[in-house]
């Protein structure tokens, strides 16, 4: 009886005892964490958002979110969520006396991580026996030189070398294997991602139409018009673009474009343009005459086409048919 009574009492107590109340969670607002008033915080976020949308993104694109993570004097650190979900850590300097954002740093670099990445890149370059670009006379020889030109489609210096290369391609034809490839990252927004992908797919699916398309595109960057004028099957291009995007897990709002990544790593490509002939980075002017001379120096026996007289005028950077007096080897990197 005693044991039964104790069990009964314990059961009644358990049934009548009120459940413990959950502990209250204190929510700290983002502006409090960085020592700002709500109005100041929201004003800065709005200013950063407007600046990035209007000056750093392609037309129609907008950042998803901006969060101020830290404040040190007049230096602010922010996490910016781009379309597609990529978060970029950035920073800006605000001069309170002027009332605005005076200096914006698109990417805040983590110094230890950057040092580690640089050390790794140098080690990989050493393993790949990379050297400085060589002049034509020192290039390896072959019966049919392989010419790989790494570009970004909207890099003005990539388009510059492509314009110089077109007459060379016409002069040599199939005597040399001239290939346009892409740097494994982009720098000119979503339009460059789209054009890189389109050119890759035209070359892959309709290779005889690639060079005529490129020649057209380099004049005014009119992709739609050049597709139509060259009777390119856009359905094939679209299907290829969809399959390639899935294969390489491409993201149009990012900067990664790894379609030719293996070749980029092999040659240590670090910008647009990079000219590689017979597996060695080559040094050449970007005018047609210089490019023909450089490529022809890589033949075991130069064909008669190497005597073709081409223009020695350097194409102007960007689009169009103009020329420039500058021979500086500028690049996008």
Secondary structure, DSSP 8 states (H G I E B T S, - for coil): -HHHHHHHHHHHHHHHS------------HHHHTT--HHHHHHHHHHHHHHHHHHTS-TT---SEEEEEEEETTEEEEEEE-TTS-EEEEEEEEETTTTEEEEEESS---HHHHHHHHHHHHHHHHHTT----B-GGGS--BSS-EEEEEE-TT-HHHHHHHHHHHHHHHHHGGGSEEEEEE-SB-SSHHHHHHHHHHHHHHHHH-GGGHHHHHHHHHHH--HHHHHHHTT--HHHHHHHHHHHHHHHT--TTSSB-GGGHHHHHHHT--SB-EEEETTEEB---SSHHHHHHHHHTTBSS--GGGG-----SEE-SSSSS-EES------B-
